């Protein structure tokens, strides 16, 4: 996207090389005193660090605040005052940027940047809750305060590119998610065919004297959670291998249906307690059940899940290369625009931060 060169006598070039063209809010030209002052503030090297410091301080106050604190205390008054000061600073930041860049119309306008949408929503909801206090009781207004830490992401070097890369990779991540779901289902079907009903057989605790078969299952109070094979009982202390109505873990470790088995496959892929069902199955069926469990962990846990990271990394690398290319092109365009501007009859460069003596020209 090529930027038009600055028009002599109409546009201005900031200290960063950015061209400020057209009229802001249909009123302020690039050479008008209010807009030149706003541009000098935005172009200041202290502007973004100061806003980031205010955001971090506001986040610290939010963490310090507690809904259990009684009202009317000095702590509550201090937090309320700081909230109002932060809201005033954020509002001033938005006004200065709108005055410098324009609001909606024009290339580079405030709301043309998606990151500014978050700032705009947070500030406007804060203003509404300030002037209409009873609206602050609505959950959506309170939730807006929790979005303030997200404003810091834009100002952390490299973070916007990372977030944009994750968002841009959603389409490819959807394909990986479908592959992952199919893997869960396929291994779930294998598990059902191999182990359906096997984990219902477990060793009964001492004191059980019932039947304990499929027609008359044992009571859960005698469940030892130790799986066994009814054809080759291996229960210790002379206890019996009986049938229980539920699977181990209150029916959470089960291969009686594809859905339940797929949930276990998903758990195994996270390497969270995946060995417990494996040992239960080895006792209830055969030690060779390892042939089923190990591929679940290796294929789904190591291969399929790492595809998510590979997709995000690939998109991040592509985005970084695109960002470098755009930066190089933009730098060249800004340099040409600045040269065209400085060759005009009137000086167009915005004064440095703190030097506002030229703003009245």
C-alpha positions in Angstrom: 0.0 0.0 0.0 1.7 3.2 -1.2 1.3 6.4 0.8 0.8 9.6 -1.1 3.5 12.2 -0.8 2.8 15.1 1.5 1.2 18.1 -0.1 3.2 21.3 0.3 1.5 23.8 2.5 -1.2 21.3 3.6 0.4 18.3 5.2 2.9 17.9 8.0 5.6 15.4 8.8 6.2 14.3 12.4 9.6 13.7 14.0 9.1 9.9 13.4 8.7 10.6 9.6 4.9 10.0 9.7 2.9 12.2 7.3 -0.2 13.8 8.9 -2.5 14.7 6.0 -6.0 16.1 5.6 -8.2 17.5 8.3 -8.8 15.9 11.7 -12.5 15.8 12.7 -13.2 17.9 9.5 -11.9 20.9 11.5 -8.1 20.8 12.2 -5.6 20.9 9.4 -2.2 19.5 9.7 -0.8 23.0 10.3 -3.4 24.2 12.8 -2.1 25.0 16.3 -4.2 22.5 18.3 -3.3 19.6 15.9 0.4 20.5 15.9 0.4 20.5 19.7 -1.4 17.1 19.7 1.1 15.7 17.2 4.0 16.9 19.3 2.6 15.0 22.3 2.0 11.8 20.3 5.4 12.0 18.7 7.2 12.5 22.1 9.4 9.5 23.1 7.9 9.7 26.6 4.3 9.3 25.5 4.0 5.6 25.1 6.1 4.7 28.2 4.0 7.1 30.3 0.7 5.5 29.1 2.2 2.0 29.7 3.2 3.1 33.2 -0.3 4.3 33.9 -1.8 1.1 32.6 0.4 -1.0 34.9 -0.3 1.2 37.9 -4.1 0.8 37.2 -3.7 -2.9 37.0 -1.9 -2.9 40.3 -4.8 -1.0 41.9 -7.3 -3.5 40.4 -5.3 -6.3 42.0 -5.3 -4.5 45.3 -9.0 -3.9 45.3 -11.2 -6.5 46.8 -15.0 -6.9 46.7 -14.8 -8.0 50.4 -13.5 -4.5 51.4 -16.0 -2.5 53.4 -17.1 0.7 51.7 -16.2 4.1 53.0 -12.6 3.2 54.0 -9.5 5.3 53.1 -8.4 2.4 50.8 -11.6 2.6 48.8 -11.4 6.4 48.6 -7.8 6.1 47.3 -8.6 3.5 44.8 -11.6 5.5 43.6 -9.5 8.7 43.2 -6.8 6.8 41.3 -9.5 5.3 39.0 -10.7 8.7 38.1 -7.2 10.0 37.5 -6.4 7.0 35.2 -9.7 7.5 33.3 -8.8 11.1 32.8 -5.4 10.2 31.4 -6.8 7.5 29.1 -9.5 9.9 27.9 -6.8 12.6 27.2 -4.7 9.9 25.3 -7.7 9.1 23.1 -8.5 12.8 22.4 -4.9 13.5 21.5 -4.7 10.6 19.2 -8.0 11.4 17.5 -6.9 15.0 17.1 -3.6 13.9 15.6 -4.6 11.0 13.4 -8.3 11.7 12.7 -11.2 9.6 14.1 -12.4 7.3 11.3 -11.8 8.7 7.9 -8.4 8.9 6.3 -5.5 6.5 6.2 -4.0 6.0 9.6 -7.1 7.3 11.5 -7.6 6.3 15.1 -10.2 3.6 14.6 -8.5 2.3 11.5 -6.1 0.5 13.9 -7.9 -2.6 15.4 -5.8 -2.2 18.6 -7.5 1.2 19.1 -10.9 -0.4 19.2 -10.1 -2.0 22.6 -8.8 1.4 23.9 -11.9 3.1 22.6 -14.4 0.6 24.2 -12.6 0.6 27.6 -12.5 4.4 27.7 -16.1 5.0 26.6 -17.4 2.4 29.1 -15.4 4.1 31.8 -16.8 7.5 30.9 -20.3 6.1 30.9 -19.9 4.6 34.3 -18.4 7.8 35.6 -21.3 10.1 34.5 -24.0 7.4 35.1 -22.8 5.7 38.3 -25.7 3.2 38.5 -24.7 1.7 35.2 -21.4 0.6 36.9 -23.5 -2.1 38.6 -24.0 -4.0 35.3 -21.6 -6.9 34.8 -20.6 -5.7 31.3 -19.3 -2.4 32.7 -17.4 -4.1 35.5 -16.0 -6.6 33.0 -14.6 -3.7 30.9 -12.3 -2.8 33.7 -10.7 -6.3 33.4 -9.9 -5.5 29.8 -7.5 -2.6 30.8 -4.5 -4.9 31.2 -4.9 -6.0 27.5 -4.2 -2.4 26.5 -0.6 -3.0 27.5 -0.1 -5.7 24.9 0.1 -3.2 22.1 3.0 -1.4 23.8 5.1 -4.5 24.5 7.6 -5.0 21.7 6.7 -7.9 19.5 3.4 -8.6 21.3 1.1 -7.2 18.6 2.8 -9.3 16.0 2.4 -12.4 18.1 -1.3 -11.8 18.8 -2.0 -11.0 15.1 -0.2 -14.2 14.2 -2.3 -16.3 16.5 -5.5 -14.7 15.1 -4.3 -15.1 11.5 -3.6 -18.8 12.2 -7.2 -19.6 13.3 -8.1 -21.1 9.9 -5.2 -23.5 9.9 -5.6 -24.2 13.6 -9.2 -25.3 12.8 -7.8 -27.9 10.4 -5.4 -29.2 13.1 -8.3 -29.3 15.6 -10.3 -31.4 13.2 -7.4 -33.8 12.8 -7.0 -33.9 16.6 -10.7 -34.7 17.1 -10.5 -37.5 14.5 -7.5 -38.9 16.3 -9.5 -38.9 19.6 -12.4 -40.7 17.9 -10.3 -43.3 16.1 -8.3 -44.2 19.2 -11.5 -44.1 21.2 -13.1 -46.7 18.9 -10.0 -48.9 19.2 -10.3 -48.6 23.0 -14.0 -49.6 23.0 -13.3 -52.7 20.8 -10.5 -53.7 23.1 -11.6 -52.9 26.6 -15.4 -52.5 26.7 -16.7 -53.8 30.0 -13.3 -55.0 31.2 -12.8 -52.3 33.9 -16.1 -53.2 35.6 -14.4 -56.2 37.1 -12.5 -55.2 40.3 -11.4 -56.7 43.5 -13.9 -56.5 46.3 -12.9 -55.1 49.7 -12.9 -57.5 52.7 -16.4 -58.2 54.0 -18.2 -58.7 50.7 -20.4 -61.8 50.6 -22.7 -61.0 47.7 -23.0 -62.5 44.2 -21.0 -59.8 42.3 -21.8 -60.7 38.7 -23.3 -58.8 35.8 -26.9 -59.6 36.9 -26.2 -58.7 40.6 -23.4 -56.2 40.6 -21.5 -55.5 43.8 -22.2 -52.4 45.9 -19.8 -49.5 45.5 -18.9 -49.5 49.2 -16.9 -52.6 48.6 -15.0 -51.2 45.6 -11.2 -51.3 46.0 -10.5 -49.6 42.7 -8.2 -52.4 41.8 -8.9 -54.0 38.4 -8.8 -57.7 38.0 -9.4 -60.4 35.3 -12.3 -62.7 36.2 -10.8 -65.4 34.1 -7.5 -65.2 36.0 -8.2 -63.5 39.3 -5.2 -61.9 41.0 -6.8 -60.2 44.0 -4.7 -60.2 47.1 -5.7 -61.3 50.6 -8.2 -63.8 49.2 -10.6 -61.1 48.0 -12.9 -61.9 45.1 -12.9 -60.4 41.6 -16.5 -59.2 41.2 -18.5 -57.0 38.9 -19.3 -53.4 39.7 -22.0 -51.3 37.9 -19.7 -48.3 37.5 -16.2 -48.1 36.0 -13.3 -46.9 38.2 -13.1 -43.3 39.3 -16.8 -42.9 39.6 -17.3 -44.0 36.0 -14.7 -41.5 34.7 -12.2 -44.1 33.5 -14.3 -46.0 31.0 -14.1 -47.6 27.6 -17.8 -48.5 27.4 -18.6 -45.9 24.8 -16.7 -44.0 22.1 -17.4 -40.7 23.9 -16.0 -41.8 27.2 -13.0 -43.4 25.6 -12.3 -40.3 23.5 -12.3 -38.2 26.7 -9.7 -40.5 28.1 -7.6 -40.2 24.9 -7.7 -36.5 25.2 -6.6 -36.7 28.9 -3.8 -39.1 27.9 -2.6 -36.6 25.2 -2.0 -34.0 28.0 0.1 -36.6 29.9 -2.1 -36.1 33.0 -2.5 -39.3 35.0 -2.6 -41.4 31.7 -0.7 -44.3 33.4 -3.6 -45.1 35.8 -6.0 -46.3 33.1 -3.1 -48.2 31.5 -2.3 -50.2 34.7 -6.0 -50.9 35.3 -6.3 -52.2 31.8 -3.2 -54.3 32.2 -4.7 -56.0 35.3 -8.1 -56.4 33.8 -7.1 -57.6 30.3 -3.5 -58.2 29.4 0.0 -56.6 29.7 0.0 -56.4 26.0 -2.5 -53.6 26.2 0.6 -51.4 26.1 0.4 -51.8 22.3 -2.7 -49.6 22.5 -1.7 -47.0 25.1 1.8 -46.1 23.9 0.7 -45.1 20.4 -2.0 -42.9 22.0 0.6 -41.0 23.9 3.1 -40.9 21.1 0.8 -40.0 18.2 -1.7 -37.7 19.8 0.5 -36.3 22.6 3.7 -35.7 20.8 2.7 -35.3 17.2 -0.8 -34.0 16.9 -0.6 -31.5 19.7 2.7 -30.1 18.5 1.0 -29.3 15.2 -0.7 -26.4 17.0 2.6 -24.9 17.9 4.0 -25.5 14.4 1.1 -23.7 12.8 1.4 -20.7 15.1 5.2 -20.5 14.6 4.8 -20.7 10.9 2.3 -17.9 10.9 4.5 -15.8 13.2 7.5 -16.3 11.0 5.5 -15.3 7.9 4.1 -12.3 9.8 7.5 -11.2 10.9 8.8 -11.3 7.3 5.8 -9.4 6.1 6.3 -6.8 8.9 9.9 -6.3 7.9 8.9 -5.8 4.3 6.2 -3.3 5.1 8.5 -1.4 7.5 11.2 -1.1 4.8 8.7 0.1 2.3 7.1 2.5 4.7 10.5 3.9 5.7 11.3 4.6 2.1 7.9 6.2 1.5 8.2 8.4 4.6 11.7 9.4 3.6 10.5 10.5 0.1 7.5 12.2 1.7 9.7 14.1 4.2 12.1 15.1 1.4 9.1 16.4 -0.6 7.8 18.3 2.4 11.1 19.9 3.5 11.6 21.1 -0.1 8.4 23.2 0.1 8.3 26.9 0.9 7.1 26.5 4.5 8.7 24.3 7.3 6.5 21.2 7.9 8.3 19.4 10.6 6.4 19.2 13.9 8.5 20.7 16.8 10.2 18.3 19.2 8.4 17.4 22.4 8.6 20.2 24.9 9.4 22.8 22.3 6.0 24.3 21.5 7.4 27.7 20.4 6.9 26.8 16.8 3.3 25.6 17.2 1.9 29.0 16.6 3.4 29.4 13.2 
